[in-house]
Amino acid sequence: MNSIVSPFFADVMLGLMYLMVVAALGVTAYSVWHGMRTRRKGDDIINGVPAGKIGWCVAILLVVCLLVTFLLGSSSPVVTNGVKFTDVFWLKATDMFIYTSILLIIGCFASAIVSRFRS
């Protein structure tokens, strides 16, 4: 008989994970609020670079990327710990985060390479 035993500190680790997610969301919300509060007219161009437009484009592209990878994500059932997981939303959400993370990492490498060889 196969029985699945939970690790000793699983509840503690899950609690810490939830705490860190809440902390990250709080810091993000504060950062956005602080950035919007301290932003002045004319701050969009920094050293000749349209930082405001770049920021908005990055935010919009991230949302589009998340939406597209969610729609293209697989909904095939997965066997986890001997149990078949069939919730379509969470299967697609998992694929969305995995594929978006991979695309962002590739984008970081590409921008680092381009900036390295650009004069």
Order of alpha helices (4+ residues) and beta strands (2+ residues): alpha-beta-beta-alpha-beta-beta-alpha
